Amino acid sequence: MNQILSLNSHDYMPMQIVPVIASFNDNGQIKPLYVGINNERYKIDSYWVRRSFSNQIEFNCKVIINDTLIPLILTYYLKECIWTIPFTKETT
């Protein structure tokens, strides 16, 4: 099921809600491990926190797809407990 999220009128890029398997430690640090896109699960090879706002954390990830590292921006919304990726034709 594809879902699109647009948080407010200032958003210029619609986002797609995706399932993520992540690890949360006692200090509140989050480590994304896998992301689901189009009913496929992909391993997150590496990441770094790109931006952190009061309600969201943006991860700049490298995802393994067909033995190739692909860049992916993954955003976690703390209050809503949801993960999103930018909505593109490839993710529909």
C-alpha positions in Angstrom: 0.0 0.0 0.0 1.5 3.3 -1.1 0.9 6.3 1.1 2.0 9.9 0.5 2.7 12.4 3.3 2.9 16.1 3.0 3.3 17.8 6.3 2.4 21.4 5.5 2.1 23.9 2.7 5.8 24.5 2.8 6.6 21.0 1.6 7.7 21.0 -2.0 8.5 17.3 -2.2 5.8 14.8 -1.2 7.0 11.9 0.9 6.1 8.2 0.9 5.7 6.4 4.2 7.8 3.3 4.3 8.4 0.5 6.9 11.8 0.4 8.5 13.5 -2.0 10.9 15.7 0.1 13.2 17.6 -0.3 16.5 17.0 2.2 19.3 19.5 2.3 22.2 19.1 3.6 25.8 20.5 7.0 24.9 17.8 7.6 22.2 20.1 7.0 19.3 18.5 5.4 16.2 20.2 3.1 13.8 18.1 2.2 10.6 18.8 -1.4 9.5 16.4 -2.2 6.7 13.9 -0.2 4.6 10.9 -1.6 2.7 10.2 -0.2 -0.7 7.6 -1.6 -3.1 7.1 -4.7 -0.9 10.9 -5.4 -1.0 13.2 -5.2 2.0 16.7 -3.6 1.5 19.6 -3.6 3.8 21.0 -0.2 4.9 24.7 -0.5 4.5 25.8 2.8 6.0 24.3 6.1 7.1 25.0 9.4 8.7 22.6 11.9 10.3 22.1 14.6 7.7 19.9 16.9 9.8 18.1 16.8 13.1 15.2 19.0 13.8 12.9 19.1 16.9 10.4 16.6 15.4 12.5 14.7 12.8 15.8 13.1 12.0 17.1 12.9 8.5 19.4 10.0 7.6 21.6 10.0 4.5 21.8 6.3 3.8 23.5 3.9 1.4 21.1 1.0 0.6 22.1 -2.2 -1.1 19.9 -2.9 -4.1 21.0 -5.7 -6.5 24.6 -5.6 -5.1 24.8 -1.9 -5.7 25.0 0.9 -3.1 22.2 3.4 -3.8 21.9 6.7 -1.9 18.6 7.3 -0.1 17.3 10.0 2.2 15.3 8.5 5.0 13.5 10.7 7.5 12.1 9.7 10.9 9.3 11.7 12.5 9.7 11.4 16.3 6.1 12.4 17.3 4.4 10.3 14.7 6.8 7.4 14.8 6.9 7.1 11.0 9.6 6.8 8.4 9.5 8.5 5.0 11.5 8.6 1.7 11.1 11.2 -1.0 8.2 10.2 -3.4 9.5 9.3 -6.9 8.2 7.4 -9.8 10.6 4.5 -8.9 9.0 4.1 -5.4 5.4 3.8 -6.6 
